[in-house]
Amino acid sequence: MTAFWVAISVVLVVVWAFTVADILRRHLDQRHTLAWLLIVILLPFAGALLYWVLRRREVVGADSG
């Protein structure tokens, strides 16, 4: 049973790390970046889940003209 909880913990840490990295690499203004980082740090699993649910997709290669 311990191996199960270790595996769950590793998955949660990886998801959390990817979430923090994504927040830092996104082109959000400073206020939004700080707000998301605080949410994800204070509520690790719920904050990461909330971030991925509410995250807006980036438009890649959009042609402006």
MODELLER restraints for C-alpha pairs under 7 A, 6 or more apart:
rsr = mdl.restraints
at = mdl.atoms
rsr.add(forms.Gaussian(group=physical.xy_distance, feature=features.Distance(at['CA:12:A'], at['CA:45:A']), mean=6.97, stdev=0.5))
rsr.add(forms.Gaussian(group=physical.xy_distance, feature=features.Distance(at['CA:16:A'], at['CA:44:A']), mean=6.52, stdev=0.5))
rsr.add(forms.Gaussian(group=physical.xy_distance, feature=features.Distance(at['CA:16:A'], at['CA:48:A']), mean=6.16, stdev=0.5))
rsr.add(forms.Gaussian(group=physical.xy_distance, feature=features.Distance(at['CA:19:A'], at['CA:48:A']), mean=6.05, stdev=0.5))
rsr.add(forms.Gaussian(group=physical.xy_distance, feature=features.Distance(at['CA:20:A'], at['CA:37:A']), mean=6.79, stdev=0.5))
rsr.add(forms.Gaussian(group=physical.xy_distance, feature=features.Distance(at['CA:23:A'], at['CA:33:A']), mean=6.36, stdev=0.5))
rsr.add(forms.Gaussian(group=physical.xy_distance, feature=features.Distance(at['CA:24:A'], at['CA:33:A']), mean=6.97, stdev=0.5))
rsr.add(forms.Gaussian(group=physical.xy_distance, feature=features.Distance(at['CA:39:A'], at['CA:47:A']), mean=5.37, stdev=0.5))
rsr.add(forms.Gaussian(group=physical.xy_distance, feature=features.Distance(at['CA:40:A'], at['CA:47:A']), mean=4.30, stdev=0.5))
rsr.add(forms.Gaussian(group=physical.xy_distance, feature=features.Distance(at['CA:40:A'], at['CA:48:A']), mean=5.53, stdev=0.5))
